[in-house]
Amino acid sequence: MVSFMMQRRTDEQTALTAEYALYLVDIRGVEFALNYLDTCNVSRAILTRALQAPEMRRHHERRKQPRND
């Protein structure tokens, strides 16, 4: 159980890092975003795949009901 929770936390952190890297591409450029991923020990492949196939990115929430923020 603990292993599963640690893996989930790692996956969530990687997802957040990748999302921020996509944002960095828009404001600072691809090379800056790739360097950011390197410093976070996240594979560059995540960003390069997202840039090669932007139509595959998720632009909507997975939730069926919107959050009440």
C-alpha positions, 0 to 999 in steps of 0.5 A: 500500500505504501509503495502504491501511494509513493508511486502515485505521488511521484506520478502526480509530481511528474505530471505537474512538472510536465505541465509547467514545462509546457507552460515554459515552452510558451513563455521561455522556449523549448530549450529552457523547458527541457533544461527545467525538466533536466533539473527536476530529473524528469525525462525530456521524452515527455515534453518532446512527445507532447510537442510532436503531437499537440492534438493528443494533449488533454485540454479538458478535465477528466471529471464529469462534473466541474469542480466548485473552486 
